[in-house]
Amino acid sequence: MGQAAQAWDKLSSMLSEANFDAITDIYGNDALFLEPYNPPHRGNLLTQAYMKDYFHGKTNIAVDVLKALESEDGRTVAVEWTLSYDAAGRRWNNLPRATFIELDDDGLVAYHRDYS
């Protein structure tokens, strides 16, 4: 398993626990986080703040990986996954997601794009 897959594993654990305190350990200071329907988030602190806000009020979070593809050099990973959680009095099940992560020369996330 390369560094990008390890970064995904750390991120998916953070998602499942809704605890993003360590996101600055895996994202670079100038990391770019992109997703549909929102403006770009530049930097590990803005990405951290956004994820904390998005997952606020969600419980019983489950991240299930369907497929992961990693580049030969281990610096890029593409993951097809689903997200489930409880919020607003109901269960949201198996919401489809795709994530692309690219690392910088220091092994930190430089680029993260999500699709839903």
Helices and strands as residue ranges (DSSP letters): H 3-17, H 23-26, E 27-34, E 41-42, H 44-55, E 59-70, E 76-87, E 90-103, E 109-115
